[in-house]
Amino acid sequence: MGKGISPRSFAESSINGQLYEEVRVTSGVPQGSVLGPPLFLAYVNDIWRNTESNTRLFADDCIIHRKTMDSCGIVKLQKDLNRLGELAVESETKINPGKIKAASFTKARVKERIRYYCGDQLIPEASSFKYLGISIRSDLNWADLVSYTLRKAWKALHFIMRILKKGNNNTKRLAYTALGRPILEYGAVCWDP
């Protein structure tokens, strides 16, 4: 065995006793690696430094937003989107075009349609979108999220009742606390502060 390779780590690289040929990784970090998440965060954590708009990062999700009261705010937001596009080109990363959406929140009855671009791609306007599992509508109505949450919670409750028909009350309470209640409480501060 080579220097620094213990018999245990050598055995862990086999499946059912079958050894597989090593493959050299020439770019990126293998998915599921220990270093993958910290390296990714080091790569994207300073994305906000060159923007004037508010930027929120959570894992690989990014939201850029700002209050726009006039055309000056719209121009500033577009400049920040341009900077993000330039940063992606510089760092040789790709922004998933299927996940980019623009949403406007306003009390105005007639919304002015604003077009934003990321690079040369038009960002589609959406009346609703999901962020970290929370459905947000441009009119800030939470009916979609509440009905989705209720359906999901009922499924969990029916699962618990079906599996634990003859279980004692303590076990049922524990199962509800572990499987049902988190569904009902997730994101509640958003739609019911």
C-alpha positions as CSV (number, residue, x, y, z in Angstrom):
1,M,0.0,0.0,0.0
2,G,1.1,3.5,-0.7
3,K,2.4,5.9,1.8
4,G,-0.4,7.5,3.9
5,I,-3.1,5.0,2.8
6,S,-4.4,2.9,5.7
7,P,-6.0,-0.5,5.1
8,R,-9.3,0.9,6.3
9,S,-9.4,3.9,3.9
10,F,-8.4,1.6,1.1
11,A,-11.2,-0.8,1.9
12,E,-13.7,2.0,2.0
13,S,-13.0,2.8,-1.6
14,S,-14.4,-0.5,-2.7
15,I,-18.0,-1.7,-3.2
16,N,-18.8,-5.3,-2.4
17,G,-15.0,-6.1,-2.6
18,Q,-14.8,-4.7,-6.1
19,L,-12.1,-1.9,-6.5
20,Y,-12.7,0.8,-9.0
21,E,-10.2,2.7,-11.0
22,E,-9.3,6.2,-9.7
23,V,-10.5,9.1,-11.9
24,R,-8.7,12.4,-11.9
25,V,-11.0,15.4,-11.3
26,T,-9.7,18.3,-13.4
27,S,-12.1,21.0,-12.3
28,G,-14.6,21.7,-9.6
29,V,-15.1,19.8,-6.4
30,P,-16.8,16.4,-6.3
31,Q,-20.4,16.6,-5.2
32,G,-20.8,15.3,-1.6
33,S,-17.3,16.2,-0.7
34,V,-16.4,17.7,2.7
35,L,-14.7,20.7,1.1
36,G,-17.5,21.4,-1.5
37,P,-19.8,23.6,0.7
38,P,-17.0,25.8,2.3
39,L,-15.3,26.3,-1.1
40,F,-18.6,27.2,-2.7
41,L,-19.3,29.7,0.2
42,A,-15.9,31.2,-0.2
43,Y,-16.6,31.6,-3.9
44,V,-20.0,33.4,-3.6
45,N,-19.9,35.0,-0.1
46,D,-18.7,38.4,-1.3
47,I,-21.2,38.6,-4.1
48,W,-22.9,41.5,-2.3
49,R,-19.7,43.7,-2.1
50,N,-20.2,45.4,-5.5
51,T,-23.9,46.0,-5.2
52,E,-25.9,48.9,-3.8
53,S,-29.1,46.9,-3.5
54,N,-29.8,44.5,-0.6
55,T,-28.6,41.0,-1.2
56,R,-29.5,37.9,0.7
57,L,-27.6,34.7,0.4
58,F,-28.6,31.3,1.8
59,A,-26.6,28.3,0.6
60,D,-26.9,28.6,-3.2
61,D,-29.9,30.9,-3.2
62,C,-29.5,34.6,-3.8
63,I,-32.1,37.4,-3.7
64,I,-31.3,40.9,-4.7
65,H,-33.9,43.6,-3.9
66,R,-34.4,47.3,-3.3
67,K,-37.1,49.8,-2.8
68,T,-37.7,51.6,-6.1
69,M,-39.8,54.7,-5.8
70,D,-38.7,56.2,-9.1
71,S,-36.7,55.4,-12.3
72,C,-33.4,56.1,-10.4
73,G,-34.0,53.1,-8.1
74,I,-34.9,50.9,-11.2
75,V,-31.6,51.9,-12.9
76,K,-29.6,51.2,-9.7
77,L,-31.2,47.7,-9.4
78,Q,-30.4,47.0,-13.1
79,K,-26.8,48.1,-12.5
80,D,-26.5,45.7,-9.6
81,L,-27.9,42.9,-11.8
82,N,-25.3,43.8,-14.5
83,R,-22.6,43.5,-11.8
84,L,-23.8,40.1,-10.8
85,G,-23.8,39.0,-14.4
86,E,-20.2,40.3,-14.9
87,L,-19.1,38.6,-11.7
88,A,-20.5,35.3,-13.0
89,V,-18.6,35.7,-16.2
90,E,-15.4,36.6,-14.3
91,S,-15.6,33.7,-11.9
92,E,-16.7,31.3,-14.7
93,T,-19.9,30.4,-12.9
94,K,-23.3,29.9,-14.5
95,I,-26.6,31.4,-13.3
96,N,-29.5,29.1,-13.9
97,P,-31.8,31.0,-16.1
98,G,-34.8,28.9,-15.2
99,K,-34.5,30.0,-11.6
100,I,-34.3,33.8,-12.1
101,K,-37.5,35.7,-11.6
102,A,-38.4,39.4,-11.1
103,A,-41.3,40.4,-8.8
104,S,-42.7,43.8,-7.9
105,F,-44.6,44.5,-4.7
106,T,-46.9,47.5,-5.0
107,K,-50.2,48.9,-3.8
108,A,-50.8,50.4,-7.2
109,R,-53.8,49.1,-9.1
110,V,-52.1,49.3,-12.4
111,K,-48.5,48.0,-12.3
112,E,-45.9,49.5,-14.6
113,R,-44.2,46.7,-16.3
114,I,-40.4,46.9,-15.7
115,R,-38.0,44.7,-17.6
116,Y,-34.8,43.6,-15.9
117,Y,-31.9,41.8,-17.5
118,C,-29.1,39.5,-16.2
119,G,-26.4,39.7,-18.8
120,D,-28.2,39.7,-22.1
121,Q,-31.1,37.6,-20.8
122,L,-34.5,39.1,-19.9
123,I,-35.6,38.1,-16.4
124,P,-39.2,36.9,-16.6
125,E,-41.7,38.7,-14.3
126,A,-43.5,36.4,-11.9
127,S,-46.7,37.1,-9.9
128,S,-45.4,34.5,-7.3
129,F,-42.2,32.7,-6.5
130,K,-40.7,30.3,-3.9
131,Y,-37.9,31.4,-1.7
132,L,-36.5,28.9,0.9
133,G,-39.8,26.9,0.6
134,I,-42.1,29.9,1.2
135,S,-44.4,30.9,-1.7
136,I,-44.5,34.7,-2.0
137,R,-47.1,36.4,-4.1
138,S,-46.6,39.9,-5.5
139,D,-49.9,41.0,-3.8
140,L,-48.6,39.5,-0.5
141,N,-51.6,37.2,-0.2
142,W,-50.7,34.1,1.6
143,A,-53.6,31.9,0.6
144,D,-51.4,29.7,-1.7
145,L,-48.9,29.1,1.0
146,V,-51.5,28.4,3.6
147,S,-53.4,25.9,1.5
148,Y,-50.1,24.1,0.4
149,T,-49.0,23.9,4.0
150,L,-52.4,22.5,5.1
151,R,-52.3,19.8,2.4
152,K,-48.8,18.8,3.4
153,A,-49.7,18.7,7.1
154,W,-52.8,16.6,6.5
155,K,-50.7,14.1,4.6
156,A,-48.3,13.9,7.5
157,L,-51.2,13.5,10.0
158,H,-52.9,10.8,7.9
159,F,-49.6,9.0,7.7
160,I,-49.1,9.2,11.5
161,M,-52.7,8.0,12.1
162,R,-52.3,5.1,9.6
163,I,-49.0,3.9,11.0
164,L,-49.8,4.4,14.7
165,K,-53.4,3.2,14.8
166,K,-52.8,1.2,17.9
167,G,-50.0,3.2,19.3
168,N,-50.2,4.9,22.7
169,N,-51.0,8.6,23.0
170,N,-47.4,9.5,24.0
171,T,-46.1,7.9,20.8
172,K,-48.7,9.6,18.7
173,R,-47.9,13.0,20.3
174,L,-44.2,12.4,19.7
175,A,-44.8,11.5,16.0
176,Y,-47.0,14.6,15.5
177,T,-44.3,16.8,17.2
178,A,-41.6,15.3,14.9
179,L,-43.5,15.0,11.6
180,G,-46.6,17.3,11.6
181,R,-45.9,20.3,13.7
182,P,-42.7,21.4,11.8
183,I,-44.7,21.6,8.6
184,L,-47.3,23.9,10.2
185,E,-44.7,26.1,11.9
186,Y,-42.2,26.4,9.0
187,G,-42.1,30.0,7.8
188,A,-45.1,31.0,10.0
189,V,-43.3,34.3,10.9
190,C,-43.6,35.3,7.3
191,W,-47.4,34.9,6.8
192,D,-48.6,35.2,10.5
193,P,-46.2,37.4,12.5
